[in-house]
Amino acid sequence: MGRILCAGLGPGDPDLMAVRADRAIRTARHIAYFRKAGRQGQARRIVEGMLAPGAVEHAMEYPVTTEIPFDSPEYNHLLSAFYDGWAGRLAALAGAGQEVVVLCEGDPFFYGSFMHLYVRLKGHVPVEVIPGIPGMVGCWNAMGMPVTWGDDVLTVLMGTLPEQELVAHMRGADALAIMKTGRNLPRVRRALQAVGRLDDAWLIERGTMPGQRIAPLAQIDAADCPYFAIVLVHGHGRRPVARGVA
């Protein structure tokens, strides 16, 4: 019996990958990764130049991304069949004695697509996960500014939430990390404006990766937001008063 090993790639910079993930990727005979049809895929781009000669690549192409509403029955049916199919194919490889390394941006258990394979594979074949630094962690370190202080409450939100739900969650948070922005950015902007936090918000695009951009959200055109962008609002909680450096 082989196994399925999911390697968390971290926020995008290969230098921020775990040593164990780096080692697994460089020695893998089978590499699987998610991507949009016709694209290289962000995970595959991160490991460019790392794969061993002769490694077999398994590109898991999503049948749908944003073409239809994510909460529609058709969307759920297509994605369920997609994950079922790939779980079966990976299980067959493991059953034949192969080890398959599945790539996942950030941390696999933090909104990662691999979670949907994990729940289908666990209990049927050996499955292990190598943790990775979540993308938002890379982003707030790229800014060089602490995101939480003292007893600040950090709230992580999906930009796909309805606007009123975003507003409700934002009202009770000290610090915010908002993921899945992209075409949802206008909704996120309006919600932040409604709670008086827009002027404190930052957009981090491609954090830790080539082409990184950091800018105040209020200055960003809502239409100019790629998928790999996170909105951050920093907390200002309890802390000792700074007395300067001697």
Secondary structure by P-SEA (a helix, b strand, c coil): cbbbbbbbccccccccccaaaaaaaaaccbbbbbbccccccaaaaaaccccccbbbbbbbccccccccccccaaaaaaaaaaaaaaaaaaaaaaaabbbbbbbbcccccccccaaaaaaacccccbbbbbbcccaaaaaaaaacccccccbbbbbbbbccccaaaaaaaaaaccbbbbcccccaaaaaaaaaaaacccccbbbbccccccccccccccccccccccccbbbbbbbbcccccccccc
